[in-house]
Amino acid sequence: MGFRFHVFSNEGDPREPPHIHVVVKDGSDAKLWLYPEVHYADNTGFDARTQRWIAGVVEARRDEIEGAWHDHFGTGA
């Protein structure tokens, strides 16, 4: 399964806090908040095991994801 982790350029007005979207080709998708701890805002189609794996990846790379978020939106960290 090929997972894609990304942000959308249009993240609301006012912009939502840092988060990451995860999608796969089968149509499953999720949105995870980075703070105060990594947790799901939304999940469609991922089973519990996959959700734990995704959350672990996001937790392990949270600083990198947040840095990319701020770089993308030009907000500085």
LODRENDO-435400 format. One record per residue: residue number from 1; residue in one letter; x, y, z of N, C-alpha, C, O in turn. Coordinates in steps of 0.1 Angstrom, whole numbers. Each point is the difference from the previous one (the first is absolute). Last residue first. Layout:
// residues N
 pos code    nX    nY    nZ   caX   caY   caZ    cX    cY    cZ    oX    oY    oZ
 NUM    A     X     Y     Z     X     Y     Z     X     Y     Z     X     Y     Z
...
// end
This chain:
// residues 77
 pos code    nX    nY    nZ   caX   caY   caZ    cX    cY    cZ    oX    oY    oZ
  77    A    88   290   125    -3    -8    12     3     6    13    -2    -5    10
  76    G   -14    22   -63    11    -1    10    -4    -9    11   -12    -1     3
  75    T   -14    13   -44    -4     5    13    12    -1    10    -1     6    11
  74    G    -9   -20   -60     8    12     2    -3     6    14     1    12     1
  73    F   -19   -54   -23    -8    12     2     7    13     3    -6    10     1
  72    H    30   -51    -9   -10     0   -11    -9    13     1    -2     7   -10
  71    D    34   -17    44     7     4   -12   -10     2   -11     0     9    -8
  70    H   -16   -26    48     3    14     2     8     5   -13    -2    12    -4
  69    W    -9   -58     6   -12     8     0     3    15     0    -5     7    -8
  68    A    41   -37    12    -5     0   -13   -13     9    -1    -2     7   -10
  67    G    19   -16    53     9     9    -8    -4     2   -14     0    11    -5
  66    E   -24   -43    31    -3    14     4     9    10    -7    -5    11    -4
  65    I    14   -56    -3   -13     3    -6    -4    15     4    -4     7    -9
  64    E    42   -25    29     3     1   -15   -13     5    -7     0     9    -8
  63    D    -3   -20    54     8    12    -2     2     3   -14     0    11    -5
  62    R   -22   -52    15    -8    12     3     8    13    -2    -5     9    -6
  61    R    14   -59     1     4    10   -10    -7    13     3     0     9    -9
  60    A    -9   -48    35    15    -1    -2     5    11    -8    11     5     1
  59    E   -58    -9     5     6     3    12    16     1    -1     6     9     4
  58    V   -32   -25   -41    -1    15     2     6     4    13     7    11     0
  57    V    -7   -57    -9     8     7   -10    -1    15     2    11     7     0
  56    G   -39   -33    27    14    -2     4    10     7   -10    10     6     5
  55    A   -56    -7   -15     2     9    12    15    -1     4     6    10     4
  54    I   -20   -40   -37     0    14    -5     4     9    11     8     9    -2
  53    W   -15   -54    14    12     2    -7     2    14    -5    10     6     1
  52    R   -50   -17    21    11     0     9    13     2    -7     9     8     4
  51    Q   -47   -14   -31    -1    13     7    12     1    10     6    11     1
  50    T   -12   -51   -22     5     9    -9     0    14     6    10     8    -2
  49    R   -31   -42    26    15    -3    -1     7    10    -9    10     5     4
  48    A   -58    -3     0     7     4    12    15    -2     0     8     8     4
  47    D   -33     0   -51    -3    -9    12     9     4    12     9     9    -2
  46    F   -27    23   -40    12    -6     6    -4    -9    12    -7     5     9
  45    G   -25    23   -35     5   -12    -7    12    -7     6     3   -11    -4
  44    T   -15    60    15   -10    -7    -9     7   -11    -6     8     1   -10
  43    N    -2    40    51     5   -13    -6   -11    -6    -8   -11    -2     5
  42    D    27    50    25    -9    -6    -9     7   -13    -5    12    -1    -2
  41    A     8    27    35   -11     9    -1   -11    -7    -9   -12     3     2
  40    Y    54   -24    29    -8     0   -12   -11    11     1    -7     0    10
  39    H    57     2    15   -13    -7     1    -8     3   -12     2     9    -8
  38    V    47     3    36    -5    -5   -13   -13    -7     3     0   -10     8
  37    E    10    48    26     7   -13    -3    -6    -4   -14   -10     5    -4
  36    P    -2    37    17    11    -1    10     7   -14    -1    12    -1     4
  35    Y   -15    12   -46     0     5    14   -13     0     6   -10     2    -8
  34    L    17   -17   -38    13    -2     6     1     3    15     9    -5     6
  33    W   -51   -14   -39     5    12     7    14    -3     5     2   -12     4
  32    L   -27   -13   -46     5    -1    14     5    13     4     8     7    -7
  31    K   -41   -35   -32     6    13     4     4    -1    14    -8    -4     9
  30    A    -5   -32   -53     0     4    14     6    14     1     7     4    -9
  29    D   -27   -46   -29     7    12     3    -2     4    15    -9    -5     7
  28    S     0   -35   -51     1     3    14     8    13     2     9     3    -7
  27    G   -16   -23   -36   -10     9     5     1     3    14    -7     9     5
  26    D    36   -37   -33   -13    -7     1   -11    10     5   -11    -4     2
  25    K    59    17    -8    -8    -2   -12   -14    -6     1    -8     3    -8
  24    V    29    24    50     5   -11    -9    -9    -1   -11   -11     5    -1
  23    V    26    36    41    -9    -7   -10     7   -12    -6    12    -1     0
  22    V   -10    43    42     6   -13    -5   -11    -6    -9   -11    -2     3
  21    H    25    53    22    -9    -9    -7     7   -12    -5    11     1    -4
  20    I     0    37    46     4    -7   -12   -12    -9    -5    -7    -5     7
  19    H    18    54    25    -6   -14    -1     5    -6   -13     6     7    -8
  18    P    -5    43    40     7   -10    -8    -6   -14     1    -3    -5    11
  17    P   -32    45    -4    14    -3     6     7   -11    -8    -7    -7    -8
  16    E   -29    37   -19     0   -10    11    14    -2     6    10     3    -7
  15    R   -27    44   -17     7   -13    -3    -1    -9    13     2     4    11
  14    P   -41    33   -19    15     0     3     5   -15    -2    -7    -9     1
  13    D   -12     5   -28     2    15     2    -8     3    13   -12     2    -2
  12    G    33   -50   -27    -9     8     8     4    14     2    11     4    -2
  11    E    16   -35   -24    -3    -6    13    -9     9     9     2     0    12
  10    N    20    -7   -63   -11     7     5    -5    -7    13    -8    -9     0
   9    S    44   -10   -22     4    15     0   -11     8     6     2    11     5
   8    F     7   -62     9    -7     7   -10     4    15     1     2     5    11
   7    V    28   -51     3    -9    11     5    -7     6   -12     5    -1   -11
   6    H    17   -52    21     0    13    -6    -8    11     7    -7    -4     9
   5    F    25   -52   -17    -2    10    11     2    13    -6     9     3    -7
   4    R   -20   -55   -12     4    13    -3    -3     9    11   -12     1     4
   3    F    19   -58   -15    -5    11     8     5    13    -4    12     1    -3
   2    G   -19   -52   -19     8    12     0    -7    12     7   -10     5    -4
   1    M    10   -63     6    -8    12     0     9    12     0     9     1     8
// end
